[in-house]
Amino acid sequence: MLPAIMTSTRAQNGPSTSNGKSPPPVTQAEIEARIQRVLGGLRPPIGFAGQPHASLTARMSTLNVPGVSIAVIHNGAVEWARGFGVALQGGRPVGPGTLFQAGSISKPVAAMAVMALAQAGKLDLDVDVNSYLKSWKVPANSYTDKTKVTLRELLSHSAGTTVHGFAGYQAGLQIPSLIDVLDGSPPANNPPIVVDEPPGRNFRYSGGGYTIVQQLLIDITGRPFEDLLDETVLRPLGMSRSSYRQPLPARDLPHAAMPHTIGGDPVAGGPHTYPELAAAGLWTTPTDLARFDLALLDAWAGRPMPMGTMASA
């Protein structure tokens, strides 16, 4: 399933002058010239000297991608955002506010909530997660008997947990509960999420691990996951177009990019529903993701972040 594609890129962060002063204002003509360089300067996966760059239009045609949305960060701010193509074959155009299914970008946004709660003293990243989990427990076996699973390991894909990713549920299918997903019980379409190698030893990508994180956050806060993320990450960072609500509310569907097959045909029934919110449930825009990126840069640099509601979550 191929949705229309979104991207958030960082051209440059921080002032470009050496004297610490703000750079001079950029004219609209200069911004438009930069946009055209992006649109005509797509590089191949493996580049060679003298190899021509592709245009965005040509790449979209080759890959049967109906629509793209782009936001660019320059000098520490979102400099421009623009949509290209359509959100549905033969339908409305993509704009900067068009919503996209973010897929696994859901994970780092969810991880920020965990880190903020840990900073507020409400979570410890290095204790047994079963000490926090109430509605479900990581199944005990010979691996967990020797080494307990921690949040730090779950967030870094090193907990030894199974289930790489999730397929979602097409329109009309019964949606499993989160416990069904964790247990791999019908109507869930995934196997059980278990630990099948020593925690902390290896990196192995695991959407299943982030689904454990989702249940843990629900258990320790008593809040629906989508509300918790809205209150602790999305609203504080100004990600006003973003949501973990699944399925997407009907009022928002007219503003959303629809998924398409690899051949470019619309997926029957529209977007799949993902109850695995922390792993795959985010709807967002490139501009909102750029705001998230800027917040990460602030955190990395030791600058304050607008996360005032975290401590009370």
C-alpha positions in Angstrom: 0.0 0.0 0.0 1.5 3.3 -1.2 0.1 6.5 0.3 1.0 9.8 -1.3 4.5 10.6 0.0 5.4 13.3 2.5 8.8 14.5 3.5 10.4 17.0 5.8 14.0 18.1 5.0 16.5 20.2 6.8 18.5 22.5 4.5 20.4 24.1 7.3 19.9 24.7 11.0 21.3 27.7 12.9 22.4 31.1 11.7 24.5 31.1 8.5 26.6 34.1 9.5 29.8 33.8 11.5 29.2 36.9 13.7 26.2 35.3 15.5 23.7 37.8 14.0 20.5 36.7 12.3 20.9 36.2 8.5 19.4 38.9 6.2 15.8 38.4 5.1 15.3 36.1 2.2 13.2 37.3 -0.7 10.4 35.3 -2.1 12.3 35.1 -5.4 15.2 33.5 -3.5 12.9 31.0 -1.8 11.3 30.1 -5.2 14.7 29.5 -6.7 15.5 27.1 -3.8 12.2 25.3 -4.3 12.9 24.8 -8.0 16.4 23.4 -7.1 14.6 20.8 -4.9 12.0 20.0 -7.5 14.7 19.5 -10.2 17.5 18.1 -8.1 16.4 14.6 -6.9 19.4 12.3 -6.7 19.4 8.6 -7.4 19.9 6.1 -4.5 23.4 5.6 -5.7 25.0 8.5 -7.4 27.9 8.8 -9.8 29.9 11.8 -11.0 28.1 13.5 -13.9 24.9 11.5 -13.4 21.9 13.8 -14.1 19.4 14.5 -11.3 15.7 13.7 -11.7 12.8 16.0 -11.4 10.1 15.4 -8.8 7.5 15.2 -11.5 9.4 12.5 -13.3 10.1 10.5 -10.1 6.4 10.6 -9.1 5.4 9.4 -12.6 8.0 6.5 -12.5 6.9 5.4 -9.0 3.1 5.9 -9.6 3.0 8.3 -6.7 0.0 10.6 -7.1 0.9 13.3 -4.5 3.8 14.6 -2.5 4.1 17.2 0.3 7.4 18.8 1.3 8.5 21.1 4.1 12.0 22.5 4.3 13.8 23.8 7.4 16.3 26.5 6.8 18.2 28.6 9.4 16.3 27.0 12.3 12.8 27.5 10.9 10.3 26.1 8.4 11.1 28.2 5.3 8.6 26.7 2.9 6.0 24.0 2.6 4.2 23.0 -0.6 2.1 20.2 -2.0 2.4 18.5 -5.4 0.0 16.3 -7.3 -3.2 15.0 -5.9 -4.4 13.3 -2.7 -6.5 10.8 -4.7 -6.3 9.9 -8.4 -8.5 12.4 -10.2 -9.2 14.2 -7.0 -8.2 17.2 -4.9 -4.7 18.6 -5.0 -2.2 18.0 -2.2 -1.4 21.1 -0.1 0.8 21.9 2.9 -2.1 21.0 5.2 -2.9 17.6 3.6 -2.8 14.8 6.2 -0.6 11.7 5.6 -0.3 8.4 7.4 3.2 8.7 8.9 3.8 4.9 9.3 6.8 4.2 11.5 7.5 8.0 12.0 4.9 7.4 14.7 7.6 5.7 16.8 9.9 8.6 17.5 7.0 10.9 18.3 5.7 8.4 20.8 9.2 8.0 22.2 9.3 11.7 23.0 6.3 11.2 25.3 8.2 8.4 27.1 11.3 10.5 27.5 9.4 13.5 28.8 7.6 11.4 31.3 10.9 9.9 32.4 12.4 13.4 32.8 9.4 14.3 34.9 10.2 11.4 37.2 7.2 9.4 36.2 9.1 6.6 34.4 12.4 4.9 34.8 13.9 3.7 31.5 15.9 0.9 33.1 13.5 -1.0 35.2 11.4 -4.1 34.3 8.5 -2.9 32.2 6.3 -5.4 33.9 6.5 -3.3 37.0 4.5 -0.6 35.1 2.3 -2.8 32.9 -1.1 -3.6 34.5 -3.5 -4.8 31.7 -0.9 -7.1 30.1 2.5 -8.5 31.0 5.5 -9.4 28.8 5.3 -13.2 28.8 7.8 -14.9 30.9 10.3 -17.3 29.4 13.9 -18.4 29.7 15.1 -15.1 28.1 13.1 -12.8 30.4 13.9 -14.9 33.5 17.5 -14.0 33.0 17.2 -10.4 31.8 14.2 -8.1 32.2 12.8 -6.0 29.4 13.2 -2.2 29.9 11.8 0.9 28.2 15.3 1.9 27.0 15.5 -1.4 25.1 12.0 -1.2 23.7 12.6 2.3 22.4 15.9 1.3 20.9 14.7 -1.9 19.3 17.0 -4.0 21.4 14.6 -5.7 23.8 14.4 -9.0 21.8 10.8 -8.5 21.0 9.1 -10.0 18.0 6.8 -8.6 15.2 8.6 -6.3 12.8 5.6 -4.3 11.6 1.8 -4.3 11.1 -0.4 -4.5 8.1 -3.3 -2.6 9.5 -7.0 -3.4 8.9 -8.9 -2.5 5.7 -12.3 -0.9 5.8 -15.0 -3.2 7.0 -12.8 -5.5 9.0 -13.2 -5.9 12.8 -10.5 -4.0 14.6 -8.8 -5.9 17.4 -8.2 -4.5 20.9 -4.6 -3.6 21.9 -4.6 -6.7 24.1 -5.6 -8.8 21.1 -2.6 -7.4 19.2 -0.2 -8.0 22.0 -1.4 -11.6 22.4 -1.8 -12.2 18.7 -5.4 -13.3 19.2 -8.2 -12.9 16.6 -9.1 -10.6 15.0 -5.5 -9.4 15.2 -3.6 -10.3 12.1 -0.1 -10.5 13.7 1.5 -13.3 15.8 1.9 -12.8 19.6 4.5 -10.2 20.7 7.0 -12.1 22.8 10.7 -12.0 23.6 12.6 -14.6 21.7 16.2 -13.5 22.2 18.2 -12.0 25.1 17.0 -8.5 25.9 19.7 -5.8 25.4 22.0 -7.9 23.2 21.0 -7.1 19.6 19.3 -4.5 17.5 16.2 -5.8 15.8 13.5 -3.6 14.5 10.3 -4.3 16.4 6.9 -2.6 16.0 5.8 -5.1 18.6 8.1 -3.5 21.1 6.5 -0.1 20.6 3.1 -1.7 21.0 4.2 -2.8 24.5 5.2 0.9 25.1 1.8 2.0 24.0 0.1 -0.3 26.6 2.5 0.8 29.3 1.7 4.5 28.7 -2.0 3.7 28.9 -1.5 1.8 32.1 0.6 4.3 34.0 -1.4 7.4 33.1 -4.9 6.0 32.8 -5.3 8.1 29.6 -6.2 7.0 26.1 -3.0 6.9 24.1 -4.2 9.4 21.5 -5.2 11.9 24.2 -2.0 11.5 26.0 0.1 12.1 22.9 -2.0 15.1 22.0 -1.5 16.6 25.4 2.1 15.8 26.0 3.7 16.1 22.5 1.5 17.3 19.7 -0.1 20.4 21.1 3.0 21.6 23.1 5.1 21.4 19.9 2.5 23.2 17.8 1.7 20.0 15.7 -1.9 21.2 15.3 -2.5 19.1 12.2 -1.4 15.8 13.8 -3.3 13.1 15.5 -3.1 9.5 16.7 -6.8 8.9 16.2 -7.6 5.7 14.4 -9.5 5.4 12.2 -9.2 9.0 11.1 -12.3 10.9 12.0 -14.7 11.4 9.1 -14.4 15.2 9.4 -10.7 14.9 8.6 -10.9 12.4 5.6 -11.5 15.2 3.0 -8.2 16.7 4.0 -6.2 13.4 3.9 -4.1 11.7 1.3 -5.5 8.4 0.3 -3.4 5.2 0.0 -2.6 3.8 -3.5 -1.2 0.5 -4.7 2.3 0.1 -6.1 0.6 0.4 -9.5 -1.0 3.7 -8.7 -4.6 2.5 -8.1 -6.5 3.7 -5.0 -6.7 1.2 -2.2 -10.2 -0.2 -1.9 -12.0 1.3 1.2 -9.3 3.9 1.8 -6.8 4.1 4.6 -6.1 1.0 6.8 -6.8 1.4 10.5 -3.9 0.8 12.8 -4.7 0.1 16.5 -1.0 -0.1 17.0 -0.9 3.6 17.5 2.7 4.0 18.9 4.1 1.9 16.1 2.1 3.2 13.1 -0.9 5.3 14.0 0.2 8.9 13.4 -1.5 11.2 10.9 0.5 14.3 10.2 1.9 16.8 7.8 5.5 17.6 6.8 5.2 21.0 8.5 4.2 19.4 11.7 7.1 16.9 11.4 9.5 19.8 10.8 8.3 21.3 14.1 9.0 18.0 15.8 12.5 17.9 14.2 13.2 21.5 15.4 12.2 20.4 18.9 14.6 17.5 18.8 17.4 19.9 17.7 16.5 22.2 20.6 16.7 19.2 23.0 20.1 18.1 21.5 21.5 21.6 21.9 20.1 21.9 25.5 17.6 24.6 24.6 14.2 24.7 26.3 11.4 22.9 24.7 7.7 23.8 24.9 6.7 20.7 26.9 5.0 22.4 29.9 2.2 19.8 30.2 4.4 16.8 30.5 4.9 16.9 34.2 1.2 16.8 34.9 0.4 13.9 32.5 
